[in-house]
Amino acid sequence: MKQKERIVLEKEKREEMVKAIMYYFKQEREEDIGQLAAGMVLDFVIEKLAPEFYNQGVLDSCAYMDEKVEDMQSLLL
């Protein structure tokens, strides 16, 4: 059985995301959280939520491609 591959972010992208999480907590919740806490929130999102977003994106792409193939087939018939 194949083990799930972990999403790995480039260092700069991860830093941007951590800053965005820190900003969100400050603006929306009026809480100051540090880089460690924001990094842990990001790790949670990557591990638990990102696979669902990815899967939905794949399903949406498949539906889009199916629609385009049907359009092309209707032009040929």
N, C-alpha and C positions, 0 to 999 in steps of 0.2 A: 504494500500500500504506500502510495506516494504521500510524503509529508507536505503540509501546506508551506508555500514559500512566504517568507516574511517580506513585507514592503520595506524597502530601504530608500531613504530620502537622501539627496545630496545635502551636505552640511549647511550650505547657504539657505536652501529651501527649508530645512528643519528649523534653522534659526528664525527665519521669517514667520513660520507657523507658530513657533513658541511665542514670539513677540505679539502676534495677532491674538493668541489666547490670553496673554497677559493684558493686552489692551481691552479685550472683551470683558474680562473679569472686572477691570477698573471702571469701564464705562457703563456696563449693564448691571453689575452687581455691587459696585462700589467697594470692591475687595482688591487689595494688593496681594498678588501671588508672585512668588519668585520663579526664576527660570526652572528650577527643579520641579516644582509643582506643575507648572505649565507643560514641561516636558512629559510628566507622568500623564497628564490629561491627553496630550497628543498621542502617547503610546497606547492609551486605552482606546482612543478613536481609531487608530491604525489597526489594532488587534481585533476589536469587537465590532466596529461599525463599517470601516472601509470595505471589507469584503462584500457586504450587502450593497453598498453603492456601486462597486465594481460590477457585481452580478447584474444589477439593474441596468447599468450602462451597456453591458453585453446584450441583454435581452432587447433593449431599445434599439441597438444597432442592428440586431438580427431582424427585428420587425421592419425597420426602415429598409434594409436590403431586400427583404421579401417583397415589400411593396414596390420597390424599383424594378425588381425582376418581373413581377406581374405586369407592370406598366410596359416594359420592353416586350414581353410576350404578346400583349394585346396589340402592339404595333406590328408584330410579325404575322399575326393571324388575320 
